[in-house]
Amino acid sequence: MTAHFRRVTYTRHLVTEAEVL
């Protein structure tokens, strides 16, 4: 479960960066 949450957080971070850029 921790790995899944970490993966979701990482993906969300990439999405956020894409929005910022």
Secondary structure, DSSP 8 states (H G I E B T S, - for coil): -HHHHHHHHHHHHHHHHHHH-
